[in-house]
């Protein structure tokens, strides 16, 4: 073999010396993968935290989970820097359907992608021409069973460690510091590699150049279906699972060739899930505490010692172990006091449901599906523009625990970083801190509620309904019926059921307010009519005390979005009407409210010039009511006009509004008519 063929140990070591290839453990690899990407600071529930861009890339990426991701990254970073985390497994514990498995599988996919790039690839070695030895029968080549790194072989070339260090320095020009860095991650060769290397030493009379002729360097296969580099072990039932699935067993086929019964190569480690990820991979144990006790005991040894042990033989492994478990299974495991050592070896991270309704909209989009939906008759199925909002708000409300300090709507809005009247984000942070002191995990913030799978079921029920198929449209209001059905069918605890049904009622009230706004936009024949009126009110109360305000009440201001000068006529009657609708009777109350709006404006516009106050539901509702009243003598008369279309004028108004909804607001004829019909009823009035 020529020295430049890149398949011998010498050329691999030269590539490491030239920084073309790397020698790093699993923790260092994962940490580098995460930290080399963009990192941003974000505020979540009133606390500053970090957001790692690697988890936010791709068509279907991780949504939310800020605390959990931060916890995972700090765990990996600590282990990469030699901290105590390297002797622990990372376990995600939480309710079903909150994204634990999705997160781990996404991480594994990122890692495989990362290792497929040049400079990040993992390599291993195999011994060739073994049939010359006579003791291996027809076995011609033996690959390292645990995908050991060629650097591990390089650090074990001679029995004497000092001799090895001298050889590496003299032959390849490694400095003392570089060799020291390698040996910080020193591992002995696995039982079979060490045994065969000794055989080769005996066969060649210890001549290192001759010995190295038997070594070939190969890349570790990255095929997902082989379970190499990233492997998953799902909990199996009590009868079929055994330690063999994790560690491997004696191979009858190999015993037919190997004459020396002491040879550890008679054990086939690749039969187990661990050996396939032992070369700097990620082992994912799904529902780890569902396994029977003896298997969990096997994990205990593997997590602590980072080695596979069979019949006294040892194979050191380099693996990041990530596991998941649901709350009930974990609590059952905790209650068995004798299992404490295992929990002691785990870094537990409690995963909560997503409680930000704005982020939930992306998760709801996953549940609805990105493909174009069709009816039973294969006709296109339209999606009501309010469907995502309706479903997201309802499921998020079920996940918010009751609190004396905040109403469910206030909690929801603060959780999404919105304005909630007088209540500040500090109140929410206090509520979360208090709840997170609970010893019972399920009582903590965001731990209970309808999960993603329940939302998926609700969408399925909606799609299979006869009304949906007949009207060829997924009408938003129907999702509440589906959610109620899911709550009754799938939520076993009576208290939870009652709370969730109450939350769905609150969600209906919010949907009602949204429809009021939508109808006004349709009436005005403009998608952003309400937004303009809300901003007009805000600009009027800012300009109402301006020094340069003339008798004509015209006020010039600079638009923060475009930077242009704008003129606005301040209409005091309009301002007062809005404030009356808000229940502000006295001059003092009005001034306090105006000051709070100006304060919000000052804080928000500097950060986000496009901020439009549309999250301030009370203000939006008041503006909608005033405009409906001034334009068409009250919402009541618009309802009357739309409900009673016996005269030509009312019919024209109805047709015009439907046309606007179809052309500008994204409705189809079915959901436009159903939405108008719903608007004309008095249902869900708050």
N, C-alpha and C positions, 0 to 999 in steps of 0.2 A: 504493500500500500504506500502511495506517495504521501509526503508530508502535507501537501497542499490540497488533499482531497476533501478536507473539512469533516471527514468522518472518523478521524483518529483523535485520541486524547490531546496530543500535542497541539493540533490546530485549534481545538476547542479552547484550550488554556490560553493560546495566543489571542484568540478572539475575545476572551474575558479580559485579558491584559489590555487590549486595545479598546475596551468598553463597547465592543460590537455585540457581545452577549453578556448576560447577567447571572450572578449567583445570589439569589435572595429567597427567603422563605415565604410561605403563603401569606403571612400577615403583612410582610413588607410589600409584597406584590399588590395585595388588595389596597393597602393604605396608599401606595404610590398611584394606583389607578384612580382612586377617589380624589386625592389631594392635588394631582397634576391638572385636574379640570378646574373650571371656574367656581369660585365660592363667593356667595353673596350674604350680606346680613339682612335678616328680615325680622319683623316684629310679629310674634304669634301670641295671641291672648295676653297682650300687654308685656311680654318679655322678649328681649332681643335674643335671637338664635341664628344659626347658620343654615344656609340652603346650598346643597351641593348639586351643581348642574348636571353631573353624570346621571343622577336619578331622574332628571326631568327631560331626558332626550329620548327620541324614538316615538313611533306612532302611538304605542300604548305604554305610557310610562307610569311611574309611581306618583300618586297625587297626595299632597299633604304629608302626614307622618313625620313632621319636622323633628319632634322630640326623639322619636324612635331612631330616625336616621342619624341624628347627632350622637345619640347614645352608642349606636353601632360603630360609627366612625371613630369615636374616642376609644372604644374597646379595641378596635383593630390597631389604632395608632399606638396605644399603650403596649399591646402585644408585640408590635413591630419594633418598639424601642426597648424590648426586653423586660417589660413590666410583668406583674403577676397575672395579667389577662392571658398570657400565652399558655397557662396551665388550666384554662377554663373553656367551657363551651358557651356559646351565646344562644340563649333561649328566648324566643318571642312568645309571650303568653297573652291570650286575649279571647274575646268572644268569637264564635265562628263568623265568617263573612266580613272580616274587617281588613283583609289584605295582607295577612302574615305570609302565607305561602307565595302569594303574588310577588311580594317584596323580595323573598329569598330567590325565587326563580329568575326575577329580573336581575338581581345581583349576579347570579351564576351566568346568565346570558352576557352581561357586560364583561365579566371576567374572561369568558371564552373569547369574546371579541378582542379584548385587550391583549390576550396571549397570542392571538393570531397575527399580531403586528410584529414586523422585524425588530429585533432588539429586545422584545419581551418574551420570545418563545421559550418554552421549557424543553430541555434536552435530557436524555437518559443514555444509558450504555447497555451494550449486550456483549457477551463473550461468544466468539465464533470458533469454528473448527474444533468443537468439543468432542467430535467423534474420534479424533486422533488419540484421545486419552484412554479409550477402551472401557472406562467405567460408566460411560454415559450412553452405551448402546448406539442407537441411531439418532440420538438427539444431537443435532449439528450446532445449534446456537441456543444460548440461554440469555433471555432478556432479564434485566433487573425487575423483579416481581413488583417492587413498590415504586417503580419509576424514579430510582435514586438519581440525583443530579451528578453529572460527571465530576463536579468539584468534590463531592463526597468521596468518590473513588480516589481522586487526586490527593485528598488529605489522609488516605489510608493506604498509600502505595507501599510503604514499608511498615514493618511491625513497630519500629522505633519512630515516634512522632518527630523527634529532632532531625532524624535522617531525612524524613519526608520534607520537612521545612527547608532544609539545606538544598535538597534536590530541586524544589520549586523555585527557590531563589536563584540557584546557579544556572539551571537549564532554561527557565522562562523569564528570568529577570524581574520576578516579583519583589517588591520592596518589603522590608520588615513590617511596615504598617499594613500593607495590603494583605500579607499572610496572616497578620494578627486579626484583621477584619474577617477573613475567611473562617478562622478558627473560633471566632465568637459564635459561629453557627455550625460548629463541628458536630457531626454525628458519626458513630461507627457504621460500618457497612452492615446491611441486613444479613441475617444468618446464612442464606444461600449464597449471596454475592461474596461474603467473606470466606465461606468454605471453598467456593470455586476458585477464588483469587489465590487461596493457599495451594490448591491443586495445581494451578498454573505456575505458581512460584516453584513448587517441587519439580514440576515437569521441565522447567527451563533453568534449573539450578540457580534461581534467584536473580537471573540477568534481567534487569528492568527493561531494557530495549526489546528483548525477546518477548517478555511478558506483555508489553503494550501492543504487540502485533496481534494478540488475541482479543483486543478491545476495539469495539466499533461504537461510534457516537451516533445516536439517532434522535430525531425530534419526537416528543411525546404526542401521540395522536389526540386531536381535539374534537373528534366526533362525539356529538352529544349523546347519540344512542348507545355508544359503547360504555358510557358512564365514567370515562376517564376525565381527569381534571375537575369536573363538577359532577358529583353523583348524588342521587337521591335514594334514601332508604325509607319507604313508607312503612308505618306500623302494620304488622300482619297479625293474624289471629294466633291464639295460644298454641295451637297444634302444629301449624306449618312453619312457624318461625323458629330459628335456632341460631346459635352463635356462628354457625357455618356461613350464614348469609352475610355476616359482617367480616369474619376473619379468614374464611377459607377452610380447606380440609385436605386430608391426604389424597393424593391423586393416584388412582389405580393404574392409569395409562403410563404415568411416569415410572411407577414401580416396576413395570414390565421392562424398562430400559436400564434403570439405575441399579447397579450391582451392590454398591455400598449402602447398606441400610441406615447408616448414620447421616447420610447426605440430606440436609434440610430442604433441598430442592424437590424432595418427594412431596412436600406440601404445596398444594396449588392455592396461592393466596388470592389470585385474581378471581377466584370463585366468589370471594367476599367483596362487599362494597367498598371497604376501607382501602385496600391495597391499590385500587384503581385511581384513587384520588390522593395517594400518599406522597406524590412528588410535587408538593406545593399546590394542592387543589383545595376545593371546598366540598366538605361532606355535609349534605342536608338531610337531617333526620326529621321526617314529618311525623308529628304527633308522638314525640319521643316517650312520653310517660304512659302511652297506651301499650307499649311493649311489655312483655312479661318480665318478671324481676330479674331472671338470670341474664337477659339481654341488656337490661339497664345496668347491671353489674359489669358487663363487658364494656359498656360505654364508660363506666367509672374508671376502669383501668386505662382505657385508650385516652380519655381526656387528661388524666393526671400524668401518665408516663409517656404519652405520645408514642406508643409503640404497639405493634401487634405481637401478642405472645401466644405460641402454640407449643405445648409439650416442653416448655422451658427454653425454646428457641425464641429469639427476639428479632423483630424487624422495625427499626425506628421509622416513624412516619412524620411527614411535615404537612399538616392538614389544618385548615380552619374548619371547626365544627360548628354549624349553625343548626338550631332545632326549633320546632314550633310545638305549641301545646295549647289546648283550650282551657279556660278557667276551671271548669268542673273537674277535669282529669287531673289538673295540676293540684287543686285543693285536696282531692282524694289522695294523691301521692304525698302531699305535705302532712296529711293527718297520720300517715304511717311513719312514726317517729324514727324507726330504724333506717329509713331511707335518707336521713338527713345528710350523710356524706355526699350523696349525688347532687342534691340541690346546692350544697356547699361548693361544688366544682362548677356551678353554672352561673353565668351572669344573666340574671333574669331581667327582661324588659317587658313591661306591661303595655300592650298595644291597645290604644283606644280607637273607637270609631272616629271617622272624620266628622267634626262638628262645625265646619265652616261651610255655609250653604253655597257660597260662591265657588269654592273648590268642588263641592258636591256636584255642581252642574257638569263638571268634566267626568266625574264618576258615573253620573246618571247617563251621560252620553255613551259611556262604555256599555251600560246595561241596556240602553235602547238599541245599540248596535250601529255601526257605521255603514253597513250595507243598506241599499234601498230596500225597504220592506214591501211585501205584497200581501194582498188578501188571499183568502182560500181560492178564489177564482183567478189568481195570478194578476189581478189588477194592481196598479201602484197604490201603495198605502201612504196617505199624507200624514204628516206629523204637525199637530197643533203647535203654533209658535210658543204657547204658554205651557206646554206639556212638561218640558224639562224643569222649568221654574216650580210648577205645582208639585212634581214628584220630589224634587230636591228639598224644598222647604219642609214638606211633610216628614220625610225620613230624618232630616236633621233635627227637627223639633222632638222626635221620639228619643233622640240620643242625649238631649239636654236634661240633666237632673233638676228637679224642682228646687227652688231656692227662695228664702224669705226676702233676700235683698233685691232680686231681679225677677221680672216676669219672663216667661219663655221667649217672648218676642224680643225683649231687651237683650237677653242672653244671646239669642241667635244673631242679632245685629252687631253686638259688640264682638262676638266671636269672628265675624266676617270683617272686622275693622271699620264698621259703619257707626254713624251717630245714633245714639239711643236716648233722645231727650236730654235730661239733666244727668243721666247716669254716665259714669266714666269707665274707661277700660280698666282703671285701678280696681273698681268694684268687682269686675269679672275676675281679675287676677286673685283677689281676696277669696272669692267664692271657690275658685279652682283649688287654691292652696288649702282651704278648710276641708273640702271634699277629699283631697288627696292624702289627708291625714288618716282617713278611714282604714282600719286594718282589713276590712272586707273589700277586696279589690273591685268587686262588681258595683260597689256604691260610689266609686271614684268618678271623676268627670269624664263623660264620654264612653264609659265602659258598658253601658246598657243601651239598648235601642235596636231598631231594625237595621240589620246588616245589608251588605251589598247583594247577597244572595236573595234575601227577602225582597229587595227592590227589584231584582231581576225577575222573581216570580210574579210580582205585581204587574210588571210590564208584559209578561207572558199572558197573564189573565186578561189584560186589557186588549192585547192583540187577538186573542181567540174569541173575544166577545162578539155576539151576532151584530150588535149595533155598530161596532168598529168595522166589521167586514161589509155590512150593508152600506154604511155611509162612506166607506173607503177612507176613513180618517181616524187617527188616534186622538180623540177629543180629550183635552186636559182634565176636565172635571170628572171624567170617568175613572181616572187613576185613583181617586179617593175611594171609590167603591171597591176597586181591586185591593187597595191597601187595607181597607177594613176587613175584607175577606181573608187576607194573609194574616192579619193580627189575630182574628178568631181561630184560624186553622193552625197556625204555627207557634203562637206565643202561649206557653203552657201556664205561666204564673198569672193568677187573677189580677193582682195589683198592677203588674206591668201592662196587662191587656187594657185595663181601665184607663191608665195614664196615656197609652198610645192612642186609644180612640179619642181621648180628649185633645191630644196634640193634633190629630187629623182635623178636628173641628176648628182649632185655631188656624191651621193651614188653609182651611176653606175660607176663613174670614180674610186672610191675606190675599188669597186668590181673588176674592170679591173686589178688594181695593184695586188690585192690578187691572181687573176688567173695567172698572170705572175709568181708569186712566186710558186704557186701550180704546174704549168707546168714545172718549173725548177726542183722542187723536184721530179716530175714524170720522167723527163728526166734523172736525176742523180740516179734514182731508190732508193731514200732514203727520208723518210718523213721529216727529219730535215736538208736537204742539205743546204738550204739558211741560216738557223740559224747558222750552223757551219761556213759558209763563212763570215757572218756578224761578228761573234765573232773572226774569224781569223783576219779580218781587224782591229778590235778594239785592239786585243792583239799585232798586228804588230806595230800600231802607238804608243802603250805604250812602246814596246821594241826597237823601232827604234833608240832611243837615249841612250840606256842602256850602262853602262860603260863596262860590261862584254861581250859585243858583239864582237865575233871574226871575222876574215876575211871571214869565211864561212857563216857569217850572221845567225848563229844558236843562238837562245835565249832561255834560260831556265827560266820558271816561274812556280809559284805554282797555280794550278787550284783552284779558290775559292769554286767551287761546290764539288769537291772530296777531295781537300787538297793534291793531288798528284803533283809531279814535272812533268812538261811537257816540251818538246823541240819543238820549232817552228822556221822554216826557214823564215826569213823576206824577202819578195819579194817586193822590192821597186816599180817594174813596176806595180804590182797588186794594191798597195796602190795608186799610181799616177793615174792609170786608173779609180779607184773608185772616186777619188777626181775630175778628169776631168768630169766624168758623173754628179757630183754634181754641176758643173759649177764653180769650184774653179781653176782659171787660174794662179794667182800669188802665190809666195812662202808665202807671208804674209797671204793671204786668207786661204791657206792650214793650216798654223800654227795655225791661229785663230780657224778653225774648229776642228783641232786635240785637241787643248786645251779644247774646249767645250766638246768634247767626253770624254776626260780623266777626266774632272770635273764631268760629269754625272756618269761615271764609279765609281769614288771615292765615290760619294754620294749614289748611288743605291746599289752597291755590299755589302756595310757595313750593309744595312738593309735587302736586299734580294739577297743572293748568287746566286740564279737562274736567276737573271735579264739577258735578252739576247738581248736587243736593237731592238727587233722585232717591237716595237711600233714606232720606228723612221722610218717612211715610206719612207722618202727621201733616207736615207742610204740603206734601204732594196732594194728599186727600183734600186739605182745605182749599188749595188752588183749584183743583178739579171741580169741587162743589161750587166755588164762586163763579168759575167760568161757565159751568153748565147753567147756573142760575141766571147770570147776566146775559148769556147768549140766547138761551131758549127758555127763559122763565122757569128754571129749576130742572133738576134731573128727572123729577116726576113727570114733567111734560114731555121730555125726550122719551122716557119710558112709555108714556101714553101714546106719543106719536108713532113709536116703533111697534107697539103692541096692537094699536088700532089703525089698520091700514085701509080703512074703507074709503077714505077720500084720497084724491089724486096727489095732493101735496105730501101727505104722510108717506104714500107709496114711493114718491120720488125721493124723499129723504132716506127711506129705507134702502132703496136701490143704490143711491149714491154712496151710502155708508158701506154697503156690501162691496161695491166696486172698489172703494178705497182699501178695504180690508183684503180684498183679493189682489189688488195691484201693488199696494205699497206696504202692507203689514204682514204679508206672508201667510195669510189664511187661505183655506180652500172653501168652496161653497158650503160644505157640510159644517165645518167648525165655525165659519162666519155666522151662519144662521143659528147654530146652537149657542154661540156666545151671546148673540143679540137676545135670544130667547131667555138665557140665564140672566142677562142684565135686566130684563123686563120683570123678572120675578123678585120677590123680597127675601129670597133665601140667603142664609149666611150673613145677614146684615150685622155688623159689629155695633 
